[in-house]
Amino acid sequence: MTSDVSRRSLLALGAGLTTSALLGDIAQAKAPKLGPAPQTFYRFDVGDAEVTVVSDGALGLGDPKGTFTGVPDDELRKMLTDNFLAPNNVVLEQNSPIVNFGDKLVLFDTGMGTSKMFGNATGKQQKSMKDAGIKPEDIDAVVFSHGHIDHIGGVVGDDGKNLFPNAQFYIAENDLDYWTDYDKAGPKMKDFVDHAKKNLTPVRDRIVFYKNEQEFLPGVTALSAPGHTVGHTIFVISSGGKSLAYTADLTHHPILLMEKPRMEFAYDTDPAQAAGSRVKMLDMLATQKIPVLAYHYPWPGIGHVAKTAEGFHYVPEPRQL
């Protein structure tokens, strides 16, 4: 004689059994956590050129209060939390493009180098290049967007020797003059000047000055965007009918300085001028639909700029796999 087993009976039966009884003699895995996957380089094409983005690591700014100014603190924090970001700890990435034009290998900016002013997670560019299979001696040109510590810091190693022995170096003349002069930069920026002198003095005889709207290297055009520093510059990289704008520090944050581009940033030499440059250049990039690579945006910093009613919106580009 058979009898039906109700669903309730089965649930009661299951509740009375231990996990081991249900699984029998199946071994339980105890594999250790493997940690975060390394994100040290990313590679894609722009026309006929190959672009490799290398990371110098994360740069921590901490509480945004006093660093990003021009809106009430509660609105600032709401902008972050509405976008699932910590309201009291702003972290920026450092994304440097290395462009292989076929006959020339060009690196844009060199990270923090040996300085730990913004934490111990920086100074990773040389390792990232090694992971990407790029040797520093193969770099033909190093292009600086400006003279701040996190962009010129990786020219020399701990021994003070040039890490890019075969490279020519490019920067705006007024930025070099400013960031190697204690009187011009002022006492609050002493550490910035110290680091600039440490990294730029050994290669001074290899430095060439670019000018606004000049194609100073084949496929690389400088566009002056002053305010963040006196000579801050962004670059349009062109190859095979395609373009990419390396925006450097035009905007440090994909939410705060995009949604509210008139907001000011404490590290700007002239905050009002920087805001004007930001609006002008973002408008141009959005209108012309030029893809961007932003130095401080979430890895790997590649995306597009779209206009909104009050400012702009950053749209990350899907990775090329």
Number of C-alpha atoms within 10 A of each C-alpha: 2 4 5 6 8 9 9 9 11 11 10 11 10 12 10 10 10 10 10 11 10 10 10 9 8 9 8 8 6 6 6 6 6 6 6 6 6 8 13 21 23 19 17 14 15 19 16 14 20 18 23 22 28 31 28 29 23 21 23 17 14 15 15 21 18 11 15 19 17 13 14 10 15 10 10 19 19 15 17 18 13 10 11 9 15 16 20 14 14 17 19 20 22 30 33 28 25 23 25 19 19 9 8 14 19 23 23 24 29 28 29 27 24 17 18 12 14 15 13 14 13 23 25 22 24 21 16 21 20 14 15 16 10 17 13 17 12 14 21 18 21 23 26 23 29 28 28 25 23 24 25 28 25 28 26 21 15 9 7 11 14 19 17 20 15 15 22 18 23 22 23 24 16 15 21 23 15 19 27 21 15 17 12 12 16 12 11 9 16 16 14 23 24 15 24 24 18 20 22 23 13 14 18 13 10 13 20 14 14 20 16 16 13 13 16 15 15 12 16 22 21 24 21 21 27 24 22 27 24 24 23 28 28 24 26 19 24 19 17 10 8 14 18 24 22 26 26 27 24 27 24 19 22 20 19 22 22 24 19 19 22 23 17 23 23 14 14 18 16 16 20 16 18 27 25 15 22 24 20 12 18 25 17 13 20 18 12 10 14 18 23 27 25 29 30 24 24 17 23 27 22 23 18 21 23 16 16 10 7 11 16 21 20 19 14 19 14 8 11 8 6
